[in-house]
Amino acid sequence: DLHSFPTRRSSDLEPAFQGLGFGKRLFMSVRRILEARGRKSLVVWALAENETACAFYDRLGGRRSATAPERYGSVTLNRIAFFWESVRRPAR
């Protein structure tokens, strides 16, 4: 069940630093840490309306595996779960 994974609420990268490789390096570091801690898989949620984040996780190989509503005050937005079956970096 994707909703039972431990979560970190938010990790946004300032727009001025997007596209410079920082997000990918941060993501790969998290994967290495999870692997060192014995984790096998990874789920990241992104707001569906955040096309930049969704494209980022698509490029990193995340498989869109679930959707769920997320409430922010009186506004409800949709979020998408990106799933990696393995935290290990795929061989190239």
C-alpha positions in Angstrom: 0.0 0.0 0.0 1.6 3.2 -1.2 0.0 5.2 1.7 1.9 3.2 4.3 5.4 4.3 3.2 7.2 6.7 5.6 7.1 10.2 4.2 8.9 13.5 4.1 6.4 16.2 3.6 8.1 18.5 1.1 11.4 19.0 -0.6 11.3 21.8 -3.1 14.2 23.2 -5.1 14.2 27.0 -5.6 13.5 27.8 -9.3 16.9 29.6 -9.7 18.6 26.2 -8.9 16.4 24.0 -11.1 18.0 22.6 -14.3 21.5 22.6 -12.8 21.6 19.0 -11.7 21.1 19.7 -8.0 17.7 17.9 -7.8 19.1 14.8 -9.5 22.1 14.7 -7.3 19.9 15.1 -4.2 17.6 12.4 -5.4 20.4 10.0 -6.1 21.9 10.7 -2.7 18.6 9.9 -1.1 18.5 6.6 -3.0 22.0 5.7 -1.8 21.0 6.5 1.8 17.8 4.4 1.5 19.8 1.5 0.0 22.3 1.7 2.9 19.5 1.5 5.4 18.1 -1.6 3.7 15.2 -0.1 1.9 14.2 -1.8 -1.3 11.8 0.6 -3.0 10.8 4.2 -3.1 7.7 6.3 -3.5 7.6 10.0 -4.2 4.4 12.0 -4.3 4.1 15.2 -6.4 1.2 17.5 -7.1 -0.2 16.7 -10.5 -0.4 20.4 -11.2 3.3 20.7 -10.7 4.3 19.6 -14.3 8.0 20.4 -13.7 8.2 18.0 -10.7 6.2 15.3 -12.5 8.5 15.5 -15.6 11.5 15.4 -13.3 10.4 12.1 -11.7 9.3 10.7 -15.0 12.9 11.4 -16.3 14.4 9.7 -13.3 12.4 6.5 -14.0 9.5 6.8 -11.6 6.4 4.8 -12.6 3.2 6.7 -12.0 1.4 4.2 -9.8 -1.4 6.0 -7.8 -3.3 9.3 -7.4 -4.8 10.8 -4.4 -6.4 14.1 -3.4 -4.4 16.5 -1.1 -6.2 19.2 0.8 -4.7 22.6 1.3 -7.1 24.7 3.4 -10.3 25.0 1.2 -8.5 23.8 -2.0 -8.1 20.2 -3.0 -5.4 19.3 -5.5 -4.4 15.9 -7.0 -1.1 14.2 -6.3 0.6 11.4 -8.1 2.8 8.7 -6.6 6.0 7.9 -8.5 7.3 4.4 -7.7 10.7 2.9 -8.0 10.7 -0.9 -7.4 14.4 -0.7 -6.5 16.4 2.1 -4.8 19.5 0.8 -6.5 20.5 2.9 -9.4 19.9 1.0 -12.7 23.0 -0.2 -14.6 23.8 1.8 -17.7 
